[in-house]
Structure formats: structure tokens, C-alpha cells
């Protein structure tokens, strides 16, 4: 007999994490569900618009993890999709997923969640943008963390155009300009390559050495290759990964890039097969970290000074939950102390889905997180008694493994996090269709 099968459950967001959250709630027999989505369609960050919007994808965006390790566990991507599908294909996949599992019927589109407050009886008061107030037994937060730009902070003032990667949509506006891209992550390398096709000059400034890896290794997607050896202990696997990376990339000195000063899995990997080609063809020009601005002049820490028309800051995003009072929950800076990156130790009816930055893809992890939460709500899974101690141990482990950076407060290794979630699932966890719809 299911416990809490009449519980009223709120899901915030109908992006990839929100739709799999709703699907897993339905899978355990919960039906009193509302998914609030401020946009007009399923897809969240993957709803591309040529205008400024919530979405951070741009015209030529493709995923950086392969379709094999990006698809939900029980809904494969179409066989005719390439190894790295485009944003249009990914959006279609998400919308088909929501329709296939009946999630779309539970979504209220064009609805903003303005405030979420905890009530004395452990329930949640949700105030919508139009002033409507609803009350729920449980809240699943799936509003994403790639939408509120984090800006770099350098001395001086830049008098040219400055924008964040969040607002970059295509290379066309930068034709015949001198463009400086700041960052060494996936967006920075992608945008540097794209703008270099039309700009007079494109440079990319990195504050440290980054592991930039081609998307393919030995003729297969890099993450698929890694999956073949992921069962090995780290002291064997990491040297293998480093050796493969070094064999493929060669000496960074030939590219004018700084060598990383940390281990290969101590920082979020950058997946890009084109940057090295464009550097060696003189289209993208590596630069060191910035020292200061002066008008259109940019001074770099190695003494170089150059003028630019536009700076594109690819410097990540701030974790933001605008519907919570900052005094209640604020993960914009510092640690994110949640059990399995999902469960809050004090608020047992509040859950975070997809609040991870994996060395891999978020969506299958959000699926597994949501599955565990759904089973918790209906009473077939219980949290451990030492939840706070486990959170503390996990936080210390993250600090030992990853270099100190804002994005690493929610960093996980894909397979290790997936295994940790799967280990917690109770025996007999229902698959789709095993629980009758009332």
C-alpha cells in the first residue's frame, strides 16, 4: 500500500530535470502533481530563441556528452540522431519524452513561481506571478542553474561592447570585429571558434590551464570510451585518461596554451574538437588572464596589451533560486550541503533535481535523483539517520577532489553519482506502467 499517494506535489520548471521529475512521480502512482513552467513550452534552457531569453543555447549549439550517455534510461534518443545532437534535436527529444509519459498534461505553462515559503505544518505555500497562492505537501526544485550570468571582475572599465555567453546567440553580429572571449570552458571554446569564422580577430583569455579534450577518442565518443574503463580504480583510470588525452592533444606549448596544474578529473573537462584546429590555423589566439581594462585596451598578465571591440564573458552562472528568501536558502556562493545533491537535511519535503555539474550529462542523473525522491514521497525509501554526517563527508570529498572554483560546489563524476543514487533505490522500485493509473 502506497503512503502519501494523495500528496500534492509541486515541480518548479519543465526543463529536462523538471519533466523527468514529473515522470518519476507519475511512475510511483502520484497524480496530484503540478509542474510550473514560466515559458510556453517544454525544454527550459534548450528552447532556442534568436532574441535574449531565459535560454543560454546559441544557434550552433550541440551537446557535449554523447547521446548514448545523455538519454534518459528508459527513453532512448532516436537511432538516426548523431553522436552529438543539435539543440533542435534535443528540444524535440525532451518534448517527445514529456508527451510520451503524459507529463505535458500536468504542466501549467506561462506561469512564474514568485515565492515559496515553508508553513509550520511542513507544507509549502507557493505564490505565483499573478498573485495566486497554492499549498503543496512537497516541492521539487528543477529551475536549472545555467541562466543567471556570473560576471568576471577585473580592474578598470571596458568601453567596447561587453556581453555574457548567456546573451550570445550567433556569430553574425561580430563580423569584422576584434573579439575577446573570456573563459576556458565549453561555451568559451565554442564561441571562440564560432566568432573566429567571421571576426577580424578572435582571442580567448584563460586564467589557468584547462583540460580541453576532443569529443572523440579512438573513433568513438570520449565519454563512451571512458565508460569502458570507469570500473577501474582511480589510481589506474586517471593515468590512462591522462595518457589518452596527451596522445591526442600533444604538447600545449604548440598551441600557446598553459598546461593544467592539476589532475585531469580535478576540474570540469572542456569538450571541443575544433579549438586546436582553429588555433593552429591562426583563427583563434590564446591569451593569458586579464590584468585590467582601459577603454578598449585590455592588459594581460603576461604584459601584452591589445584593443578589442567586444568582450564575451563565458564565466559561468550563479546558482539562483529567486523564489526563496535568501535568509532561507541561498546557494549562490559557497557550499551546497544536500544529501546526494538532492535532499535538504532540515527540510525533508523539499528536493533539488538536477542541481549538479557533472563530468558528463545532467539528465540521466536528474532522472535517477527524481526516481529516488518519488520513492521517498510514497514511503518506499527512507533517508539515513546520519544524513548530516554523510553530507559533511561528501563536502569534504568534493573539496579534496576538485580545485576551488564556483562551478565545483556542485561538481560530480557522472558514473559515481549515478551509482550512489542507484544504490539507494529500494528493491522492487516500479518501472513505468507497473503502478496502475487511478
C-alpha positions in Angstrom: 0.0 0.0 0.0 1.4 3.3 -1.0 1.9 6.0 1.6 1.1 9.6 0.7 -0.4 8.7 -2.7 -2.7 11.6 -2.4 0.1 14.0 -1.6 0.1 17.3 -3.5 3.4 17.8 -5.2 4.8 20.9 -6.9 7.6 20.8 -9.5 9.3 24.0 -10.5 10.4 24.0 -14.1 9.6 22.0 -17.2 13.2 21.7 -18.5 15.0 18.4 -18.7 15.1 18.0 -14.9 11.5 19.0 -14.3 10.0 16.7 -16.9 11.8 13.7 -15.6 10.9 14.7 -12.0 7.2 14.7 -13.0 7.5 11.4 -14.9 9.0 9.7 -11.9 6.3 11.0 -9.6 3.7 9.5 -12.0 5.7 6.3 -12.1 5.1 5.6 -8.4 1.4 6.4 -8.6 1.3 10.1 -7.6 -1.3 12.0 -9.6 -1.9 15.3 -7.6 1.0 17.0 -9.4 1.5 20.5 -10.8 4.5 21.5 -12.9 5.0 25.2 -13.1 6.9 26.5 -16.2 7.4 30.2 -16.9 7.9 29.6 -20.6 5.4 28.5 -23.2 6.8 25.0 -23.9 8.8 22.1 -22.6 12.6 22.3 -22.8 13.9 25.0 -20.4 17.4 26.1 -21.4 17.1 24.2 -24.7 14.3 26.4 -26.1 16.4 28.4 -28.5 15.4 31.9 -29.4 17.4 34.4 -31.5 16.3 37.1 -29.0 17.6 37.5 -25.5 15.7 35.0 -23.3 16.0 32.5 -20.5 17.9 30.1 -22.7 21.6 30.0 -22.9 21.9 27.9 -26.1 23.0 29.6 -29.3 22.5 29.0 -33.0 25.1 26.3 -33.4 24.9 24.6 -30.0 25.4 20.8 -29.9 25.5 18.7 -26.7 29.0 18.0 -25.3 28.1 14.5 -24.0 27.2 11.7 -26.4 23.6 10.7 -27.0 24.4 7.3 -25.5 25.2 8.8 -22.1 22.8 11.7 -22.3 19.4 9.9 -22.9 17.0 9.0 -20.1 17.4 5.4 -19.0 14.0 4.3 -20.4 13.6 6.6 -23.4 16.4 6.2 -25.9 17.2 9.0 -28.4 16.2 8.3 -32.0 18.6 5.9 -33.8 19.1 8.5 -36.6 20.4 11.1 -34.1 24.1 11.8 -34.5 26.5 11.1 -31.7 26.2 14.8 -30.6 22.8 16.1 -31.4 21.9 19.7 -32.1 19.9 21.8 -29.7 16.9 21.5 -32.1 17.1 17.7 -31.9 17.5 17.8 -28.1 14.5 20.0 -27.7 12.3 17.7 -29.8 13.6 14.8 -27.7 12.5 16.5 -24.5 9.1 17.4 -25.8 8.5 13.9 -27.1 9.5 12.5 -23.7 7.1 14.7 -21.9 4.3 13.8 -24.3 5.1 10.1 -24.3 4.9 9.8 -20.5 1.9 12.1 -20.1 3.8 14.8 -18.3 2.6 17.6 -20.6 -0.9 17.3 -19.2 0.4 18.3 -15.7 2.3 21.4 -16.8 1.0 25.0 -16.3 2.8 27.0 -19.0 3.5 30.8 -18.8 3.4 30.5 -15.0 6.1 32.0 -12.9 6.7 30.9 -9.3 7.3 34.1 -7.4 7.7 32.8 -3.8 8.0 29.5 -2.0 7.6 29.6 1.8 7.5 26.8 4.3 4.5 26.5 6.5 4.5 25.4 10.2 3.0 22.0 9.3 5.9 21.2 6.9 3.8 22.0 3.8 4.7 24.7 1.3 3.0 27.9 0.3 3.7 28.7 -3.4 2.8 32.2 -4.6 2.6 32.6 -8.4 3.4 35.6 -10.5 -0.2 36.6 -10.8 -0.7 36.5 -7.0 -2.4 33.1 -6.8 -1.5 31.1 -3.8 -1.3 27.3 -3.7 -0.3 24.9 -1.0 1.7 21.7 -1.5 2.9 18.8 0.6 6.2 18.5 -1.3 8.2 20.8 -3.6 10.7 19.6 -6.2 13.0 22.4 -7.4 14.1 22.0 -11.0 14.6 25.5 -12.2 18.1 24.9 -13.7 21.4 26.6 -12.9 22.6 27.9 -16.3 20.6 31.1 -16.7 21.8 33.7 -14.2 25.2 35.1 -15.5 28.3 35.2 -13.4 30.4 38.2 -14.5 34.2 38.5 -14.3 35.6 41.2 -12.1 38.7 42.9 -13.4 40.1 46.5 -12.6 39.3 49.3 -14.9 36.5 49.9 -17.4 36.0 48.5 -20.8 34.4 50.9 -23.3 33.6 48.5 -26.0 30.6 46.1 -26.1 30.6 43.5 -23.3 28.2 40.6 -23.0 27.9 37.3 -21.3 27.7 34.0 -23.1 24.1 33.8 -21.9 23.3 36.6 -24.3 25.3 35.2 -27.3 23.0 33.8 -30.0 25.1 33.7 -33.2 28.4 34.9 -34.6 26.9 37.2 -37.2 26.9 40.4 -35.1 30.7 40.1 -34.6 31.6 40.2 -38.3 34.8 42.3 -38.9 35.2 43.0 -35.1 38.1 42.2 -32.8 36.6 39.8 -30.2 38.0 38.7 -26.9 36.4 35.6 -25.3 37.0 35.1 -21.6 37.0 31.6 -20.2 38.3 28.1 -20.8 35.0 26.1 -20.5 32.8 24.6 -23.2 30.9 27.8 -24.0 34.2 29.8 -24.3 35.8 27.4 -26.7 32.7 27.0 -28.8 32.1 30.8 -29.0 35.8 31.5 -29.8 35.6 29.0 -32.7 32.3 30.4 -34.0 33.2 34.1 -33.8 36.6 33.4 -35.5 34.8 32.4 -38.6 33.6 36.0 -39.2 35.6 38.3 -37.0 38.7 40.2 -37.9 40.5 38.8 -34.9 39.4 36.5 -32.1 41.3 35.7 -28.9 40.4 33.6 -25.9 41.7 34.5 -22.4 42.1 31.7 -19.9 43.0 32.4 -16.3 44.6 28.9 -15.9 45.4 25.8 -17.8 42.3 23.7 -18.8 42.0 20.1 -19.9 40.5 20.6 -23.4 39.6 17.2 -24.8 38.4 16.2 -28.3 34.9 14.8 -28.5 36.1 11.6 -30.0 38.8 9.1 -28.8 39.8 6.2 -31.0 36.8 6.8 -33.2 34.1 6.8 -30.5 32.6 9.5 -28.3 35.0 10.3 -25.5 32.5 9.6 -22.7 31.8 6.2 -24.3 35.5 5.4 -24.2 35.7 6.5 -20.6 32.7 4.2 -19.7 34.8 1.2 -20.8 37.3 1.8 -18.0 35.2 3.6 -15.4 35.1 0.4 -13.3 38.9 0.6 -12.8 40.2 2.2 -9.5 41.0 5.9 -9.9 44.8 5.3 -9.4 44.7 3.3 -12.6 41.9 5.0 -14.5 43.2 8.6 -14.2 46.6 7.9 -15.6 45.0 6.1 -18.5 42.7 9.1 -19.2 45.7 11.5 -18.9 47.8 9.4 -21.3 45.0 9.2 -23.9 44.4 13.0 -23.6 48.1 13.7 -24.0 48.4 11.3 -27.0 45.5 13.1 -28.7 46.4 16.7 -27.9 50.2 16.7 -27.7 52.2 19.4 -26.1 50.2 22.5 -25.2 53.2 24.7 -25.9 52.5 24.3 -29.6 49.1 25.9 -29.1 50.2 28.7 -26.8 48.0 27.3 -24.0 49.0 27.0 -20.4 49.4 23.4 -19.1 46.9 22.5 -16.4 48.5 22.4 -12.9 46.0 19.9 -11.5 44.8 16.4 -12.2 42.7 15.5 -15.2 39.5 15.0 -13.2 40.0 17.8 -10.7 38.3 20.3 -12.9 35.3 20.3 -15.2 36.6 19.0 -18.6 36.1 21.1 -21.7 35.0 19.0 -24.7 35.9 20.6 -28.0 37.4 19.1 -31.2 37.8 22.3 -33.1 39.7 24.7 -30.9 43.1 23.2 -31.5 42.5 23.2 -35.3 41.5 26.9 -35.2 44.4 27.9 -33.0 46.9 26.2 -35.3 45.3 27.8 -38.3 45.7 31.3 -36.8 42.0 31.9 -36.4 41.8 31.8 -32.6 44.6 33.3 -30.5 45.2 32.1 -26.9 45.8 34.8 -24.3 46.7 34.7 -20.6 44.5 36.0 -17.8 43.4 39.7 -17.8 45.1 42.2 -15.6 42.9 45.3 -16.3 40.8 47.2 -18.8 41.4 50.8 -20.1 38.9 51.9 -22.6 39.1 49.4 -25.5 42.5 48.3 -24.3 42.9 45.0 -22.5 46.1 44.4 -20.5 47.0 40.8 -19.9 49.1 39.4 -17.0 52.0 38.5 -19.3 52.4 42.2 -20.3 50.6 42.0 -23.6 48.1 44.9 -24.4 45.5 44.7 -27.2 42.4 46.6 -28.3 39.0 44.8 -28.7 35.6 45.9 -29.9 33.7 43.2 -28.0 34.3 41.0 -24.9 32.2 37.9 -24.5 32.4 36.7 -20.9 32.0 32.9 -20.7 32.4 32.8 -17.0 29.6 30.6 -15.8 26.4 31.1 -13.9 25.2 31.9 -10.3 23.1 29.2 -8.7 19.9 31.1 -8.1 16.5 30.2 -6.6 14.7 33.6 -6.8 11.5 32.2 -5.1 13.3 31.5 -1.8 14.2 34.3 0.7 18.0 34.5 0.8 17.8 34.0 4.6 16.1 30.7 4.0 18.1 29.1 1.2 20.9 30.8 -0.8 23.4 28.6 -2.8 24.8 31.5 -4.9 28.1 31.3 -3.1 29.9 28.6 -1.1 28.9 25.0 -0.4 25.6 23.3 -1.4 25.1 20.9 1.5 22.5 18.5 0.3 22.4 14.7 0.7 23.2 13.1 -2.7 22.8 16.7 -4.0 19.1 16.3 -3.6 17.8 16.1 0.0 17.9 19.0 2.4 18.8 17.9 6.0 16.3 20.2 7.7 13.5 20.4 5.1 12.5 16.8 4.4 9.7 17.7 2.0 11.9 19.9 -0.3 14.1 18.4 -3.0 16.5 19.7 -5.7 16.6 17.9 -9.0 19.4 18.4 -11.5 21.5 20.7 -9.1 24.7 19.1 -10.2 27.5 20.0 -12.6 28.7 16.5 -13.8 31.7 15.3 -15.6 29.1 14.0 -18.1 25.4 14.7 -18.6 22.9 16.1 -16.1 19.7 14.5 -17.5 20.2 10.8 -16.6 21.4 11.9 -13.1 18.3 14.1 -12.7 16.2 11.0 -13.7 17.8 8.9 -11.0 17.5 11.7 -8.5 13.8 12.1 -9.2 13.2 8.4 -9.0 14.7 8.3 -5.5 12.6 11.3 -4.4 9.4 9.8 -5.8 10.0 6.6 -3.8 10.7 8.6 -0.7 7.4 10.5 -1.1 5.4 7.3 -1.3 7.3 5.8 1.6 9.3 3.0 0.0 12.6 4.8 0.7 13.8 6.3 4.0 16.7 8.7 4.5 19.6 7.5 6.6 19.7 8.6 10.2 23.2 10.1 9.8 22.3 12.3 6.8 24.2 15.3 8.1 27.4 13.3 8.7 27.1 12.0 5.1 26.6 15.4 3.7 29.7 16.7 5.6 31.8 13.8 4.4 30.7 14.4 0.8 31.5 18.1 1.0 35.0 17.3 2.2 35.4 14.7 -0.5 34.5 17.3 -3.2 37.0 19.8 -1.8 39.7 17.2 -1.9 38.9 16.1 -5.5 38.1 19.4 -7.3 40.1 22.6 -7.4 38.4 25.6 -5.7 36.0 27.2 -8.2 32.4 28.4 -8.1 31.2 25.7 -10.5 32.7 23.0 -8.4 30.4 23.5 -5.5 28.0 21.1 -7.3 30.5 19.1 -9.3 30.2 15.3 -9.5 31.5 12.5 -11.6 28.7 11.1 -13.8 29.1 7.4 -13.1 30.0 7.7 -9.4 27.0 9.9 -8.7 24.7 7.6 -10.7 25.9 4.6 -8.9 25.4 6.3 -5.5 21.8 7.1 -6.4 21.1 3.6 -7.7 22.5 2.0 -4.6 19.8 3.9 -2.6 16.9 2.7 -4.6 14.8 0.2 -2.7 14.2 -3.3 -4.1 11.1 -3.6 -6.3 11.2 0.1 -7.4 8.4 0.2 -10.0 9.2 0.8 -13.7 6.8 2.7 -16.0 3.4 1.0 -16.2 3.7 -1.1 -13.1 1.6 1.2 -11.0 -2.0 1.5 -12.2 -3.3 4.9 -13.0 -6.3 5.7 -10.8 
